[in-house]
Amino acid sequence: MFKKKGAFTSLTLGLLITALLLIFRAEPKFDYDFEQFFPQDDPDLEFYRIHKSTFGGDNDYLLLAIANGQETWLDSSFLERAYSAQSEIQELEKVDTLLSILDLKVPVISPFNIRTKKVLDWESPDGVQASPDLLDQFWSTLISKDGNSLLFLVQNQDGISKEAGDTLYSEIREVLQRHQLQPEAVAGKIQTQGDFVTLMQREFGLFLGASVVLIVLLLLLVFRSWWGVLIPVLVLCLGILWAFSLILKSGKALDIMSVMQPTLFLIVGMSALVHYFSLLEKKLKSLSKDKAIEETFRELTPAVALTVFTTSLGFLSLYFTSIPALQDFGLWTGLGIVLLFFVILIFTPGLIYLFPVDKKLSKNWDTGFGWFPKLFLGVVKSRKTIFWSFFLLTAAALIAGSQLRVNGFLLDNLPLDHPIQQDFTFFDQQFGGSNPLELSIEAGDSAQSLLDYEVLEELNRLEEKLGEVFPGSQFVSPVSLVKTLNQAQNQGSPSAFRFPSRGQFQRMTRYFGQLDSWGGGQVLAEDEKRGRISSRTADLGSWEMGKKRAEILAFVRQNIDSKLVRVRWTGTGYLIDRGHASVTWQMAKGLGVAFLIVGVIGGVLFRSWRISFILLIPNTIPLIWMLGMMYLLGIDFKLTTAILFTVAFGIAVDDTIHFMTKLKLELEKGKSMLYAIKRTFMEAGRAIFLTTLILVSGFALLIFSKFGVTHFTGLLISFSLVFAWLGDMFLLPVLLFPLKKVWESKRAKKRSKLHSLPSEGS
């Protein structure tokens, strides 16, 4: 394959496949669904799906804060425009309901009938002036705390697709513009998904272009010849095309994790090409061009293939987590890296044969590493200092890392100054929150229904506790239904919106059959044995919400009779927090698989469990140091940072394998352990330095991303790669020096066995 004829054959085949990919190209699709971050093996997810099938989703809504500019919203002409817009929005195809203060009515029960009373009579100035008493009840829910805006709570259809959500949001914006209404803030799934995808598309193109520019600059720095730049850039661009064709042809949409894939593919491919071109440069000094190309690819391909496999493994191990977004990212990134390696083998030899090449790639290749001998001498002289320095730093990082807390937010991936963040903050401050808060309730064995008075008493105590833990939140529940009925029995007086006495409750039971008309179907199942307590709260983060949920559950265990009612947390916000809480287990599964496979590779390759163990040490320590760095930088543990440990391990272990493979070759030539380590340090160490420089430069580019997951990937993996280089150049030789006696003993046994063979055969 690497001889001239075979190289041209594979090049021709590769160009034919590329032409087909361009002719039958797949159209890129972008999507963002935060439900892909739910842990699929969590029994709470299945419970939520059952809950959702009865009561609908708890996050299929859009919040619109409508203000009248600098004027008060209690203006008849403004309210008329707002009501007209509300009526049009309610008629849109994908809208189920729209709740606002403009048409809200409360029931009023009289001795003769049930009638309804408008909360806000906005059609006349006199009516507006007469409404404040009733309006007070809806302050901070349907009216902002500062009194400057009113809320449109648009409930869209469950499970609406990304495309349908975009269309609906566009239609709602058009209605508002037509009535000269400018929302002060907007928050909700259909808006957030659209803005996320727009930002993803922008960043995808930006980082693809920036990565190519970076690669060109690095190639110019390392290989100062036109073909040393042109061939790698061409091969890497073809690799990107093949990798994304594979992803898109599978039908997968590009998501928030896909933003980093172009950079990942480019820098991993660049790292492999540096090893090939570095060895080719040496071969060209003493061999003909054809012979140099053939020997370079024949000698180096097994080692490069192994490192590509371990890099791919770092991503593929994410498939063993239970988070769909991580599974997809790990699977397609891992497969893309393997495919990229095959593209390098298919195109690179043929292109090098095709183009005229210089005998020297870099004029400063040898002189640029004059400091390496001094570095190796320093390592030899300072073995104890190096060992104890690594030991103490690792211990300190472990202690610091143990202080990290698991804490994730719904909008973690957006910068704090992004308009979406600002809008969500507005609703948190003015309307009690933008994130769903959901509890499932079920009648206990001693209860006939959730509408039993004793059950409602228990639920009322629970809601009072919820009000203490989440101040300012208003709850929709069976308790809110009976409070509404109690208000209705008292001529709609706002002061009567409270839990009824037993006598008041007895009088209202005759109206339970009409509860559906007042929202009963939203909080009670048909059998009245299952229900919900629903509200909205600020995005406090999974750490703070975890403490609050634990406080509520402790209250339930101690104060709520489980024979009357059973309570369980559920909802999308809860499941996202559960995903963050599972990061330790998710990371352990990914790293466990990676450690096992790399350990087996080391054991098979070097036929020594000691070498296998030593192989892991310099690549485990950087992960521990990364924990310490997270503590110093104030970065919380969450799904999007926990996965980086597995990815960092898969990338960092490549250089260790290169080092150990070169060491094995030197030892097999009969060199002593010390001299073999020196030759490995001097030769493989140079390529390791360059690949680390390239990888760090590439990942550092991601630091400039506005997405949190991409930003932290660039920051933390850059640090981990620097730490891994320190481990390979300083700690690994120190760990290998004591193996001198072991290696010499094995060599002596091998020689003894070889000498004994002729006599045994005679």
VENSULMO-V845818 format. One record per residue. N is the residue number from 1. RES is the residue in one small letter. BURIAL is 1 if it has 24 or more other ideal C-beta (glycine too) atoms within 12 Angstrom, else 0. D_LAST is the distance of its C-alpha to the last C-alpha in Angstrom with 2 decimals. Layout:
N/RES/BURIAL/D_LAST  N/RES/BURIAL/D_LAST
This chain:
1/m/0/42.45  2/f/1/42.75  3/k/0/42.79  4/k/0/46.30  5/k/0/46.66  6/g/0/45.31  7/a/1/47.45  8/f/1/50.59  9/t/0/49.91  10/s/1/49.64  11/l/1/52.70  12/t/0/54.72  13/l/0/53.75  14/g/1/54.65  15/l/1/58.02  16/l/0/58.76  17/i/1/58.10  18/t/1/60.24  19/a/0/63.06  20/l/0/62.98  21/l/1/63.11  22/l/0/66.14  23/i/0/67.89  24/f/0/67.33  25/r/0/67.55  26/a/0/68.05  27/e/0/71.18  28/p/1/70.58  29/k/1/72.28  30/f/1/72.94  31/d/1/73.56  32/y/1/73.93  33/d/1/74.09  34/f/1/73.80  35/e/1/73.16  36/q/1/69.63  37/f/1/69.08  38/f/1/69.75  39/p/1/66.77  40/q/1/66.11  41/d/0/64.63  42/d/1/67.75  43/p/0/69.91  44/d/1/72.92  45/l/1/72.32  46/e/0/72.66  47/f/1/75.74  48/y/1/77.24  49/r/1/76.74  50/i/0/78.68  51/h/1/81.32  52/k/1/81.54  53/s/0/82.03  54/t/1/85.15  55/f/1/86.68  56/g/1/85.16  57/g/1/83.15  58/d/1/84.28  59/n/1/83.49  60/d/1/85.02  61/y/1/88.03  62/l/1/89.48  63/l/1/91.74  64/l/1/94.47  65/a/1/96.75  66/i/1/99.97  67/a/1/102.40  68/n/1/105.70  69/g/0/104.91  70/q/0/107.22  71/e/0/109.61  72/t/0/109.54  73/w/1/107.80  74/l/1/110.87  75/d/0/112.61  76/s/1/113.89  77/s/0/113.04  78/f/1/109.46  79/l/1/109.02  80/e/0/110.33  81/r/1/107.72  82/a/1/105.00  83/y/1/106.12  84/s/0/106.15  85/a/1/102.59  86/q/1/101.55  87/s/0/103.06  88/e/1/101.21  89/i/1/97.86  90/q/1/98.34  91/e/0/98.69  92/l/1/95.37  93/e/0/92.94  94/k/1/90.09  95/v/1/92.41  96/d/1/92.92  97/t/1/95.44  98/l/1/96.98  99/l/1/98.47  100/s/1/100.94  101/i/1/104.15  102/l/1/106.16  103/d/1/106.31  104/l/1/105.28  105/k/1/107.60  106/v/1/107.93  107/p/1/109.35  108/v/1/112.73  109/i/1/113.82  110/s/0/117.54  111/p/0/119.46  112/f/0/119.83  113/n/0/116.64  114/i/1/113.48  115/r/0/113.73  116/t/0/111.62  117/k/1/112.60  118/k/1/111.19  119/v/1/109.60  120/l/1/110.74  121/d/1/113.82  122/w/1/113.10  123/e/0/115.46  124/s/0/118.44  125/p/0/118.87  126/d/0/120.67  127/g/0/117.80  128/v/1/115.29  129/q/0/117.48  130/a/0/117.71  131/s/1/113.95  132/p/0/112.63  133/d/0/112.76  134/l/1/110.39  135/l/1/108.20  136/d/0/107.40  137/q/1/105.27  138/f/1/102.87  139/w/1/102.62  140/s/1/98.98  141/t/1/97.87  142/l/1/99.82  143/i/1/101.68  144/s/1/100.01  145/k/0/100.62  146/d/0/102.48  147/g/0/104.64  148/n/1/103.97  149/s/1/101.96  150/l/1/101.49  151/l/1/98.31  152/f/1/97.31  153/l/1/94.58  154/v/1/93.17  155/q/1/91.02  156/n/1/88.94  157/q/0/87.15  158/d/0/84.01  159/g/0/80.63  160/i/1/82.20  161/s/0/79.71  162/k/1/79.28  163/e/0/81.09  164/a/1/83.94  165/g/1/84.23  166/d/1/84.60  167/t/0/87.27  168/l/1/89.17  169/y/1/89.12  170/s/0/90.38  171/e/1/93.18  172/i/1/94.20  173/r/1/94.36  174/e/0/96.49  175/v/1/98.92  176/l/1/99.29  177/q/0/99.89  178/r/0/102.44  179/h/1/104.40  180/q/0/103.99  181/l/1/101.90  182/q/0/99.20  183/p/1/96.88  184/e/1/96.65  185/a/1/93.14  186/v/1/90.80  187/a/1/87.84  188/g/1/85.90  189/k/1/82.83  190/i/1/84.01  191/q/1/85.11  192/t/1/82.08  193/q/1/79.59  194/g/1/81.37  195/d/1/81.52  196/f/1/77.88  197/v/1/76.80  198/t/1/79.04  199/l/1/77.50  200/m/1/73.98  201/q/1/74.67  202/r/0/76.03  203/e/1/73.11  204/f/1/70.50  205/g/0/71.84  206/l/1/72.45  207/f/1/68.94  208/l/1/67.33  209/g/0/69.39  210/a/1/68.99  211/s/1/65.20  212/v/1/64.98  213/v/0/67.19  214/l/1/65.08  215/i/1/61.86  216/v/1/63.48  217/l/0/64.62  218/l/1/61.21  219/l/1/59.55  220/l/0/62.14  221/l/0/61.42  222/v/1/57.63  223/f/1/57.14  224/r/0/60.07  225/s/1/59.93  226/w/0/61.68  227/w/1/58.54  228/g/1/56.93  229/v/1/59.87  230/l/1/60.60  231/i/1/57.17  232/p/1/56.48  233/v/1/60.06  234/l/1/59.87  235/v/1/56.53  236/l/1/57.74  237/c/1/61.02  238/l/1/59.20  239/g/1/57.01  240/i/1/60.20  241/l/1/61.66  242/w/1/58.65  243/a/1/58.39  244/f/1/62.08  245/s/1/62.18  246/l/1/59.55  247/i/1/61.62  248/l/1/64.94  249/k/0/63.72  250/s/0/62.62  251/g/0/66.31  252/k/1/65.96  253/a/1/68.92  254/l/1/68.41  255/d/1/69.45  256/i/1/69.94  257/m/1/66.20  258/s/1/65.74  259/v/1/67.68  260/m/1/64.61  261/q/1/62.16  262/p/1/62.93  263/t/1/62.34  264/l/1/59.17  265/f/1/57.69  266/l/1/58.68  267/i/1/57.35  268/v/1/54.04  269/g/1/53.55  270/m/1/54.70  271/s/1/52.16  272/a/1/49.31  273/l/1/50.77  274/v/1/51.05  275/h/1/47.28  276/y/1/46.73  277/f/1/49.46  278/s/1/48.47  279/l/1/44.94  280/l/1/46.42  281/e/1/48.75  282/k/1/45.87  283/k/1/43.94  284/l/1/47.09  285/k/0/47.26  286/s/0/44.23  287/l/0/43.56  288/s/0/45.67  289/k/1/47.55  290/d/1/45.51  291/k/0/42.15  292/a/1/43.50  293/i/1/44.74  294/e/1/41.54  295/e/1/39.28  296/t/1/41.82  297/f/1/41.97  298/r/1/38.28  299/e/1/37.28  300/l/1/40.16  301/t/1/40.81  302/p/0/38.24  303/a/1/39.72  304/v/1/43.29  305/a/1/42.70  306/l/1/41.56  307/t/1/44.65  308/v/1/46.93  309/f/1/45.52  310/t/1/46.22  311/t/1/49.70  312/s/1/50.35  313/l/1/49.09  314/g/1/51.75  315/f/1/54.39  316/l/1/52.86  317/s/1/52.68  318/l/1/56.49  319/y/1/56.32  320/f/1/55.47  321/t/1/58.85  322/s/1/61.84  323/i/1/64.14  324/p/1/64.50  325/a/1/65.37  326/l/1/62.23  327/q/1/60.08  328/d/1/61.35  329/f/1/61.03  330/g/1/57.46  331/l/1/56.36  332/w/1/57.95  333/t/1/57.18  334/g/1/53.51  335/l/1/53.30  336/g/1/55.32  337/i/1/52.93  338/v/1/49.93  339/l/1/51.99  340/l/1/53.02  341/f/1/49.38  342/f/1/48.84  343/v/1/52.02  344/i/1/50.63  345/l/1/47.49  346/i/1/49.62  347/f/1/52.25  348/t/1/51.09  349/p/1/48.51  350/g/1/50.90  351/l/1/53.87  352/i/1/52.10  353/y/1/51.14  354/l/0/54.74  355/f/1/56.57  356/p/0/56.53  357/v/1/54.94  358/d/0/55.36  359/k/0/52.54  360/k/0/53.62  361/l/1/54.77  362/s/1/56.16  363/k/0/57.52  364/n/0/57.19  365/w/1/53.72  366/d/0/52.30  367/t/0/55.51  368/g/0/56.44  369/f/1/53.67  370/g/0/54.24  371/w/0/54.86  372/f/1/51.33  373/p/0/49.82  374/k/0/52.70  375/l/1/52.22  376/f/1/48.55  377/l/0/49.50  378/g/0/52.15  379/v/1/49.71  380/v/0/47.38  381/k/0/50.36  382/s/0/52.04  383/r/1/49.28  384/k/0/51.23  385/t/0/54.44  386/i/1/52.84  387/f/1/51.24  388/w/0/54.48  389/s/0/56.61  390/f/1/54.66  391/f/0/54.78  392/l/0/58.56  393/l/1/59.39  394/t/1/57.39  395/a/0/59.16  396/a/0/62.52  397/a/1/61.76  398/l/0/60.84  399/i/0/64.12  400/a/0/66.09  401/g/1/64.34  402/s/0/65.19  403/q/0/68.84  404/l/1/68.58  405/r/1/70.57  406/v/1/70.02  407/n/1/72.98  408/g/1/73.46  409/f/1/76.57  410/l/1/77.45  411/l/1/77.99  412/d/1/75.16  413/n/1/74.02  414/l/1/77.36  415/p/0/78.80  416/l/0/81.71  417/d/0/84.15  418/h/0/83.33  419/p/1/86.44  420/i/1/84.76  421/q/1/84.18  422/q/0/87.79  423/d/1/89.12  424/f/1/87.14  425/t/1/88.41  426/f/1/91.96  427/f/1/91.67  428/d/1/90.12  429/q/1/93.15  430/q/1/95.94  431/f/1/95.01  432/g/1/92.93  433/g/1/89.55  434/s/1/87.60  435/n/1/84.54  436/p/1/84.72  437/l/1/84.86  438/e/1/84.34  439/l/1/84.38  440/s/1/84.11  441/i/1/86.50  442/e/1/86.61  443/a/1/89.18  444/g/1/88.01  445/d/0/88.28  446/s/0/91.81  447/a/1/93.14  448/q/0/94.53  449/s/1/94.33  450/l/1/93.74  451/l/1/97.50  452/d/1/98.25  453/y/1/100.33  454/e/1/98.06  455/v/1/95.02  456/l/1/96.92  457/e/1/97.83  458/e/1/94.15  459/l/1/93.38  460/n/1/96.28  461/r/1/94.93  462/l/1/91.56  463/e/1/93.21  464/e/1/95.16  465/k/1/91.92  466/l/1/90.36  467/g/1/93.42  468/e/0/92.85  469/v/1/89.17  470/f/1/89.80  471/p/0/93.31  472/g/1/95.17  473/s/1/93.20  474/q/1/95.20  475/f/1/93.70  476/v/1/94.09  477/s/1/93.71  478/p/1/95.64  479/v/1/97.47  480/s/1/98.64  481/l/1/100.00  482/v/1/102.18  483/k/1/103.28  484/t/1/104.40  485/l/1/106.31  486/n/1/107.92  487/q/1/108.98  488/a/1/110.35  489/q/1/112.44  490/n/1/113.98  491/q/0/115.24  492/g/1/112.10  493/s/0/112.69  494/p/1/109.64  495/s/0/110.23  496/a/1/109.64  497/f/1/106.06  498/r/1/104.75  499/f/1/103.36  500/p/1/106.10  501/s/0/107.64  502/r/0/107.29  503/g/0/110.76  504/q/1/110.06  505/f/1/106.80  506/q/0/108.63  507/r/0/111.03  508/m/1/108.30  509/t/0/106.17  510/r/0/108.40  511/y/1/107.07  512/f/1/103.35  513/g/0/103.34  514/q/0/104.16  515/l/1/101.39  516/d/0/99.39  517/s/0/102.17  518/w/1/101.70  519/g/1/97.91  520/g/1/96.97  521/g/0/94.33  522/q/1/92.48  523/v/1/91.98  524/l/1/92.20  525/a/1/90.27  526/e/0/92.37  527/d/0/91.91  528/e/1/92.97  529/k/1/90.11  530/r/1/87.88  531/g/1/88.93  532/r/1/88.16  533/i/1/89.35  534/s/1/89.00  535/s/1/89.84  536/r/1/88.68  537/t/1/87.63  538/a/1/86.48  539/d/1/82.79  540/l/1/82.14  541/g/1/78.35  542/s/1/75.90  543/w/1/75.96  544/e/1/79.73  545/m/1/79.98  546/g/1/77.32  547/k/0/79.49  548/k/1/82.59  549/r/1/80.99  550/a/0/79.71  551/e/0/83.25  552/i/1/84.69  553/l/1/82.20  554/a/0/82.92  555/f/0/86.62  556/v/1/86.04  557/r/0/84.19  558/q/0/86.93  559/n/0/90.08  560/i/1/89.60  561/d/1/89.76  562/s/0/86.68  563/k/0/88.58  564/l/1/90.97  565/v/1/88.76  566/r/1/85.08  567/v/1/84.19  568/r/1/81.03  569/w/1/80.25  570/t/1/79.28  571/g/1/79.85  572/t/1/78.08  573/g/1/78.68  574/y/1/77.14  575/l/1/74.06  576/i/1/73.51  577/d/1/73.74  578/r/1/71.30  579/g/1/68.88  580/h/1/69.23  581/a/1/68.88  582/s/1/65.55  583/v/1/63.99  584/t/1/61.92  585/w/1/60.29  586/q/1/59.97  587/m/1/58.30  588/a/0/55.99  589/k/1/54.80  590/g/1/54.16  591/l/1/52.42  592/g/0/50.42  593/v/1/48.94  594/a/1/48.30  595/f/1/46.67  596/l/0/44.39  597/i/1/43.15  598/v/1/42.75  599/g/1/40.90  600/v/0/38.48  601/i/1/38.05  602/g/1/37.31  603/g/0/34.83  604/v/0/32.92  605/l/1/33.16  606/f/1/32.12  607/r/0/30.22  608/s/1/32.38  609/w/0/35.45  610/r/1/36.76  611/i/1/36.82  612/s/1/38.41  613/f/0/41.08  614/i/1/41.71  615/l/1/42.10  616/l/1/45.07  617/i/1/46.89  618/p/1/48.22  619/n/1/49.40  620/t/1/51.02  621/i/1/53.06  622/p/1/54.96  623/l/1/56.06  624/i/1/57.46  625/w/1/59.16  626/m/1/60.63  627/l/1/62.27  628/g/1/63.84  629/m/1/65.01  630/m/1/66.66  631/y/1/68.50  632/l/0/69.69  633/l/0/70.87  634/g/0/72.52  635/i/1/70.46  636/d/1/70.46  637/f/1/67.56  638/k/1/68.03  639/l/1/66.15  640/t/1/66.23  641/t/1/64.87  642/a/1/62.38  643/i/1/60.40  644/l/1/59.86  645/f/1/57.37  646/t/1/54.93  647/v/1/55.57  648/a/1/55.23  649/f/1/51.89  650/g/1/50.49  651/i/1/51.63  652/a/1/50.84  653/v/1/47.23  654/d/1/46.46  655/d/1/46.59  656/t/1/44.34  657/i/1/41.71  658/h/1/42.10  659/f/1/41.70  660/m/1/38.60  661/t/1/36.97  662/k/1/37.59  663/l/1/36.31  664/k/1/33.03  665/l/1/32.63  666/e/1/33.44  667/l/1/31.00  668/e/0/28.17  669/k/0/29.04  670/g/0/28.06  671/k/0/31.65  672/s/0/32.86  673/m/1/34.74  674/l/1/38.12  675/y/0/37.73  676/a/1/36.40  677/i/1/39.45  678/k/1/41.69  679/r/1/40.45  680/t/1/40.76  681/f/1/44.20  682/m/1/45.37  683/e/1/44.14  684/a/1/44.02  685/g/1/46.97  686/r/1/49.18  687/a/1/48.57  688/i/1/49.05  689/f/1/52.34  690/l/1/53.55  691/t/1/52.67  692/t/1/54.36  693/l/1/57.39  694/i/1/57.54  695/l/1/57.13  696/v/1/59.69  697/s/1/62.12  698/g/1/61.76  699/f/1/62.22  700/a/1/65.03  701/l/1/66.88  702/l/1/67.14  703/i/1/69.11  704/f/0/72.13  705/s/1/72.13  706/k/1/75.14  707/f/1/72.99  708/g/1/71.92  709/v/1/68.48  710/t/1/67.75  711/h/1/69.25  712/f/1/67.23  713/t/1/64.04  714/g/1/64.55  715/l/1/65.59  716/l/1/63.05  717/i/1/59.96  718/s/1/60.86  719/f/1/60.93  720/s/1/57.68  721/l/1/55.87  722/v/1/57.17  723/f/1/56.02  724/a/1/52.56  725/w/1/52.32  726/l/1/53.23  727/g/1/50.55  728/d/1/47.84  729/m/1/48.90  730/f/1/49.78  731/l/1/48.42  732/l/1/45.01  733/p/1/43.77  734/v/1/45.16  735/l/1/43.20  736/l/1/39.97  737/f/1/40.18  738/p/0/39.26  739/l/1/35.98  740/k/0/34.59  741/k/0/32.84  742/v/0/31.53  743/w/1/30.08  744/e/0/28.55  745/s/0/26.97  746/k/0/25.47  747/r/0/24.25  748/a/0/22.61  749/k/0/20.84  750/k/0/19.69  751/r/0/18.37  752/s/0/16.63  753/k/0/14.96  754/l/0/13.94  755/h/0/12.54  756/s/0/10.45  757/l/0/8.82  758/p/0/6.23  759/s/0/5.18  760/e/0/5.59  761/g/0/3.80  762/s/0/0.00
